[in-house]
Amino acid sequence: MTKRLPFYGIGIHSFLPFFSGAAMAFSSVSVVGNSLLLMEFKPR
């Protein structure tokens, strides 16, 4: 018998939480970066 590896659902369904977490992390980084840029912004 072959050993079963603990990959229960390799497919799009198992990667959806990963993609949503990565999108949330990128969103947070972009918000913080934009706020830092706006702090240095001086209107004429």
Backbone as a ProteinNet text record, in pm:
[ID]
protein_1_A
[PRIMARY]
MTKRLPFYGIGIHSFLPFFSGAAMAFSSVSVVGNSLLLMEFKPR
[TERTIARY]
84.1	0	88.1	40.1	115.6	75.9	172.1	142.8	62.2	-38.1	-119.8	-62.3	-42.4	3.9	-116.8	-99.5	-216.3	-252.1	-277.8	-326.1	-470.8	-561.2	-699.4	-768.8	-744.4	-815.6	-725.4	-628.5	-543.6	-624.7	-651.6	-733.5	-761.4	-855.6	-885.9	-950	-1019.9	-1089.5	-992.9	-881	-787.6	-703.1	-693.2	-611	-691.6	-824	-903.2	-874.8	-863.3	-828.1	-689	-597	-462.8	-468	-543.4	-551.5	-623.5	-727.5	-798.5	-711.6	-634.4	-542.5	-432.9	-381.7	-278.6	-335.4	-458.9	-521	-544.1	-584.4	-604	-471.7	-365.8	-234.6	-183.8	-201.9	-159.7	-240	-367.9	-451.3	-402.7	-369	-320.6	-188.8	-99.9	28.9	9.7	-80.6	-101.9	-166.4	-255.9	-317.8	-213.5	-128.2	-24.4	74.2	111.4	203.4	143.6	16.6	-48	-61.9	-88.2	-98.7	37.2	144.3	277.6	312.4	270.2	294.2	213	90.5	6.9	57.5	124.3	179.5	290.1	363.7	471.5	424.4	298.3	246	220.2	275.1	253.6	191.1	65.3	5.4	68.5	70.1	132.7	38.7
-119.1	0	124.6	225.1	350.6	436.1	513.5	604.1	722	757.4	871.8	997.6	1096.7	1225.2	1309.2	1394	1470.8	1588.8	1560.6	1662.8	1626.1	1683.8	1638.6	1694.3	1818.9	1875.2	1963.5	1905.6	1988.7	2026.4	2150.2	2203.3	2348.5	2402.7	2544.5	2568	2468.6	2488.5	2498.9	2429.5	2435.8	2561.7	2625.4	2745.2	2874	2865.6	2987.6	3062.2	2997.9	3073.5	3135.4	3068.5	3124.4	3251.3	3247.2	3364.8	3478.9	3449.5	3556.8	3616.5	3533.8	3586	3670.8	3627.5	3706.8	3838.8	3838.3	3963	4058	4006.2	4091.5	4148.4	4067.6	4117.2	4225.1	4203.7	4304.4	4432.7	4420.1	4537.3	4616	4546.7	4615.4	4685.6	4620	4681	4803.5	4795.8	4909.9	5026.2	4997.5	5104.8	5173.9	5096.5	5156.1	5235.7	5182.2	5254.7	5385.2	5383.3	5506.2	5607.5	5562.7	5657.4	5719.9	5642.1	5699.7	5799.9	5770.9	5867.2	5994.5	5981	6098.3	6183	6121.9	6199.7	6292.7	6252.2	6334.5	6432.2	6422.1	6506.8	6648.4	6747.4	6887.1	6959.3	7001.4	7073.9	7212.2	7260	7390.4	7504
0	0	0	-60.9	-63.1	56.2	102.4	213	159.8	236.1	195.9	258.4	175.5	225.5	266.4	365.3	414.3	324.7	198.7	106.1	75.1	149.5	139.6	16.3	-15.6	-128.5	-210.8	-277.8	-362.3	-484.2	-494.7	-603.1	-572.7	-642.8	-623.3	-487.1	-432.9	-306.5	-189.9	-195.8	-83.8	-89.2	-205.6	-215.4	-201.4	-196.2	-182.2	-52.7	63.5	184.5	176.3	108.7	92.6	9.7	-101.4	-186.9	-116.6	-40.9	28.4	138.2	207.1	308.6	247.5	132.5	65	15.8	-31.9	-77.2	39.4	154.3	271.1	319.9	316.2	358.4	263.5	133.5	36.8	52.4	82.9	104.2	225.8	333.8	453.6	426	354.4	322.9	235	138.1	49.6	124.8	220	298.3	385.5	449.4	533.8	449.5	332.7	244.8	195.4	157.8	112.6	225.1	346.1	456.8	487.8	474.8	495.9	387.2	264.1	156.2	177	225.2	246.9	363.7	459.3	570.5	522.1	418.3	367.2	261.1	219.2	112.1	164	95.7	132.5	13	24.6	-87.8	-104.4	-226.1	-252	-219.5
[MASK]
++++++++++++++++++++++++++++++++++++++++++++

